Amino acid sequence: MIRRRVLLLAMATLPTWATAQNPGKDGAPPWPTRPIRIIVGFPAGSSPDLTARTLGEPLSRALGQPVIIENKVGAGGNIAADYVARATDDHTIGLMINGNMTIAKLLNPKLNYDPLKDLTPVSLIGVSPLVLTAPVSAPGATAQEFLAAARSAGDKWSYGTPGVGTVGHIGMEWLKSKAGINPVHVPYPGYPQVANAMLSGQLQLAMLPPALAMAQIKAGKLRAIGVTSSGRSTLVPELPSMTEAGVQGFSLEIWNALAAPNSLPKPVVARLSALISNIARSPEMREKLFQQGWQVQGTSAEGLANRVRADTALLGGVISARGIKAE
């Protein structure tokens, strides 16, 4: 009797979203029946890895099964995305960035998976603008004056990105066409190396994630020009938007999301999507993800699918117009 009371008390303290297991009433088999694996295409400590681990614990409590984070690093996350697309155990999902779910096949037609056909959207977790960043010695007192100086510099300036075909690369090429600037692209292994190159005077500008950019900006080592969203971001409300900087019709965000193999039963996808959405939007998770640099979305599967289609069309248009190809 005492044990039963303890069990009932423990169940009563679980969050209201801890109801994911289902005996099949909605047409799906009982799920989950074993541990869930979240595949991440980036190393431990990276932003996608931190998000996956932040969601993993509450997801495990809700499902009543362990949630295991596996890092399969390489090809900008596409190795992990391909692994998820080919999984057939109904217990493997992926924490992915927008490039893996939208433009991967457009950049590299030889890619083994097609994100629009082989992956099922589950939930858009968080979005973030990038910060257009420059050395502290950059000319111009305002964003408009800085962009004017960039126009005058032509191809004498350089910008850095974490690689060809990344959102930072595509976004800067789009900004070049919108703002009439022409800096030369220099790819690096990752964002930290881009920031270091700017600190050493090798680059004149770059689009960096807010968490990385603001640490250097607050330390007085780099200068913020503005954010790549159309309006100001709650992550860095003190920074002007590109619209305020005089660049009309420009809005770019990075995002992360959970996706599943296309073979995962649709009722299971719907239950998992609702669960993840509620977890992400809970006050505790919202604060944790905000500290990691994300504005929480926690959308439905349909909401993520809509974002995938919109970003594929937008970024695909830039890829085509600027002739961008993966290396």
C-alpha positions in Angstrom: 0.0 0.0 0.0 2.8 2.4 0.9 4.6 1.6 -2.4 1.4 2.3 -4.3 0.9 5.6 -2.6 4.5 6.6 -3.4 4.0 5.7 -7.1 0.8 7.6 -7.3 2.4 10.7 -5.7 5.3 10.5 -8.2 2.9 10.3 -11.1 1.0 13.3 -9.8 4.2 15.4 -9.8 5.0 14.7 -13.5 4.4 17.6 -15.9 1.1 17.5 -17.8 3.1 16.7 -21.0 4.4 13.4 -19.6 1.7 11.3 -21.4 3.5 10.2 -24.5 3.1 6.4 -24.2 0.0 5.2 -25.9 -1.5 1.7 -26.1 -2.4 2.1 -29.7 -5.9 3.8 -29.4 -5.0 6.2 -32.3 -4.0 3.5 -34.7 -0.3 3.5 -33.8 1.5 0.6 -32.2 2.5 1.0 -28.5 5.4 3.4 -28.5 8.1 3.7 -27.3 9.1 0.2 -26.4 12.8 0.8 -26.0 15.3 3.7 -25.6 15.0 6.6 -28.0 18.2 7.8 -29.8 18.6 11.4 -30.8 21.3 11.7 -33.5 23.3 14.9 -33.6 25.6 15.8 -36.5 27.9 18.0 -34.5 30.4 17.4 -31.7 29.7 17.4 -28.0 29.4 20.9 -26.7 28.2 22.3 -30.0 24.9 24.2 -30.0 22.8 21.3 -31.6 24.4 18.9 -29.0 23.5 21.2 -26.1 19.9 21.6 -27.3 19.5 17.8 -27.7 20.8 17.2 -24.2 18.6 19.9 -22.8 15.5 18.2 -24.3 16.7 14.7 -23.6 16.1 14.6 -19.8 12.5 15.8 -19.8 11.7 13.7 -22.9 13.0 10.6 -21.1 10.8 11.4 -18.1 7.8 11.9 -20.3 8.3 8.7 -22.3 9.4 6.4 -19.5 12.4 5.3 -21.6 16.0 6.4 -21.7 16.9 9.0 -24.3 20.4 8.5 -25.7 22.3 11.3 -27.5 24.6 10.0 -30.3 27.0 12.3 -32.1 27.7 11.4 -35.7 29.9 14.3 -36.8 30.7 15.3 -40.4 29.6 17.0 -43.6 27.9 19.9 -41.8 25.5 17.5 -40.1 24.5 15.7 -43.3 26.1 12.4 -42.2 23.8 12.4 -39.2 20.8 13.5 -41.2 21.4 10.7 -43.7 21.6 8.2 -40.8 18.3 9.4 -39.5 16.7 9.2 -42.9 17.7 5.6 -43.3 16.7 4.4 -39.7 14.0 1.8 -39.6 13.7 1.0 -35.9 11.0 3.7 -35.2 13.1 4.8 -32.2 15.7 7.1 -33.9 15.2 10.8 -34.4 17.6 13.7 -35.2 18.3 17.1 -33.8 19.2 19.1 -37.0 20.0 22.6 -38.2 18.1 24.2 -41.1 20.6 23.4 -43.7 20.2 19.6 -43.2 16.5 19.9 -43.7 16.2 22.4 -46.5 19.1 23.1 -49.0 21.4 20.1 -48.5 20.3 18.4 -51.8 20.3 21.7 -53.7 24.0 22.3 -52.7 25.0 18.7 -53.4 22.9 16.7 -55.8 25.0 13.6 -55.0 23.8 13.6 -51.4 22.5 10.2 -50.3 19.3 11.6 -48.8 16.7 14.1 -49.9 15.5 16.1 -46.9 12.1 16.9 -48.4 11.4 13.2 -49.2 13.3 11.2 -46.6 12.8 13.2 -43.4 9.6 13.9 -41.5 9.4 17.2 -39.6 8.6 16.8 -35.9 9.0 20.3 -34.3 10.9 23.5 -34.9 12.7 24.0 -31.6 14.3 27.5 -31.8 15.3 30.2 -34.1 18.0 32.9 -34.0 19.3 35.7 -36.2 22.9 36.0 -37.0 24.9 39.1 -35.9 26.7 41.0 -38.7 30.0 41.6 -36.9 33.2 43.6 -37.7 36.5 44.5 -36.1 36.3 47.3 -33.5 38.4 49.4 -35.9 35.8 49.1 -38.7 34.9 52.4 -40.4 31.5 54.2 -39.9 29.7 55.2 -36.7 26.4 53.6 -37.8 25.3 50.5 -39.7 24.5 52.6 -42.7 27.9 54.2 -42.7 29.6 50.8 -42.3 27.8 49.4 -45.3 28.7 52.5 -47.3 32.3 51.9 -46.5 31.9 48.3 -47.5 30.5 49.4 -50.9 33.5 51.6 -51.4 35.9 48.8 -50.5 34.6 46.5 -53.2 36.5 43.2 -53.3 39.3 44.6 -51.0 37.4 43.3 -48.0 36.9 39.7 -47.0 34.2 37.9 -45.0 34.4 34.6 -43.2 32.0 31.7 -42.8 32.1 28.1 -41.4 32.2 26.7 -44.9 30.7 26.8 -48.4 26.9 26.3 -48.5 26.4 27.1 -44.8 23.7 29.6 -43.8 26.3 32.1 -42.9 27.7 31.8 -46.5 24.4 31.9 -48.3 23.2 34.8 -46.0 26.3 36.9 -46.8 25.9 36.3 -50.5 22.3 37.4 -50.2 23.3 40.5 -48.3 25.9 41.3 -50.9 23.2 41.4 -53.6 20.8 43.4 -51.3 23.3 45.9 -50.0 25.5 46.3 -53.0 28.7 45.2 -51.3 31.3 42.8 -52.6 33.6 41.3 -50.0 35.5 38.1 -50.9 34.5 34.8 -49.2 37.0 33.0 -47.0 35.7 29.7 -45.6 36.9 28.3 -42.2 36.3 25.1 -40.3 33.8 26.7 -37.9 32.5 29.9 -36.3 35.1 30.1 -33.6 37.8 30.2 -36.3 35.9 32.9 -38.1 35.8 35.0 -34.9 39.5 34.4 -34.3 40.4 35.5 -37.9 38.4 38.7 -37.4 40.2 39.4 -34.1 43.5 39.0 -35.8 42.6 41.4 -38.6 42.3 38.9 -41.4 38.5 39.6 -42.0 36.4 42.7 -42.2 33.0 41.2 -41.5 31.1 38.0 -40.8 27.7 36.8 -39.7 28.1 35.1 -36.3 25.7 33.4 -33.9 24.6 35.8 -31.1 26.1 33.8 -28.2 29.5 33.8 -29.9 29.3 37.3 -31.2 28.0 39.0 -28.1 30.8 37.5 -25.9 33.4 39.2 -28.0 31.4 42.4 -28.5 30.8 42.8 -24.7 34.5 42.3 -24.2 35.2 45.2 -26.6 37.0 42.9 -29.1 34.5 43.0 -31.9 31.8 45.4 -33.1 28.2 44.6 -33.8 26.7 46.1 -37.0 23.2 44.6 -36.7 21.1 41.4 -36.7 20.0 39.6 -39.8 16.3 39.5 -38.8 13.8 41.9 -40.3 13.1 43.3 -36.9 15.0 43.4 -33.6 15.6 40.2 -31.8 14.7 39.5 -28.1 18.1 37.7 -27.9 20.0 41.0 -28.6 17.3 43.7 -28.5 20.0 46.5 -28.4 21.1 45.7 -31.9 19.5 47.3 -35.0 18.0 45.1 -37.7 19.1 45.0 -41.3 15.9 46.9 -42.2 17.1 49.7 -39.8 20.5 49.5 -41.5 18.8 50.4 -44.8 18.7 46.8 -46.3 15.1 46.3 -47.3 13.6 42.8 -47.8 16.4 41.0 -45.9 15.6 38.5 -43.1 17.7 35.5 -42.3 17.5 33.1 -39.3 19.3 29.9 -38.3 17.2 27.3 -36.5 17.2 23.8 -35.1 14.5 21.2 -35.1 13.7 17.6 -34.5 13.1 15.3 -37.5 12.3 11.7 -37.9 12.7 9.1 -40.7 9.8 9.2 -43.2 9.0 5.6 -42.1 8.0 6.6 -38.6 4.2 6.0 -38.2 2.3 9.3 -38.6 0.3 8.9 -35.3 3.7 8.5 -33.5 5.0 11.6 -35.2 1.9 13.5 -34.1 2.3 12.4 -30.5 6.0 13.1 -30.5 5.5 16.5 -32.0 2.9 17.5 -29.4 5.2 16.3 -26.6 8.3 18.1 -27.9 6.4 21.3 -28.5 5.0 21.3 -24.9 8.4 20.5 -23.4 10.2 23.3 -25.4 7.6 25.9 -24.5 7.6 25.1 -20.8 9.0 28.0 -18.8 12.0 26.0 -17.6 13.0 24.8 -21.0 12.3 28.2 -22.6 14.8 29.8 -20.2 17.4 27.2 -20.8 17.2 27.4 -24.6 17.2 31.2 -24.4 20.5 31.0 -22.5 21.8 28.8 -25.4 20.9 31.5 -27.9 17.5 30.4 -29.1 14.1 32.0 -29.3 11.8 29.1 -28.6 9.2 28.1 -31.2 8.0 24.6 -30.2 5.9 24.2 -33.3 3.7 21.4 -34.6 5.0 19.1 -37.3 3.0 21.1 -39.8 4.6 24.3 -38.6 8.0 22.9 -39.1 7.1 21.6 -42.5 5.9 25.1 -43.6 9.2 26.6 -42.4 11.2 23.9 -44.3 9.3 24.7 -47.5 9.6 28.5 -47.1 13.4 28.4 -46.3 14.1 25.9 -49.1 12.5 28.3 -51.6 14.2 31.3 -50.2 17.7 29.9 -49.7 17.4 27.9 -52.9 16.8 31.1 -54.8 20.0 32.6 -53.4 21.9 29.5 -54.2 20.8 29.5 -57.8 21.2 33.3 -58.2 24.7 33.3 -56.7 25.9 30.0 -58.2 26.8 28.4 -54.8 27.9 24.8 -54.9 29.1 22.6 -52.0 32.7 21.7 -52.1 
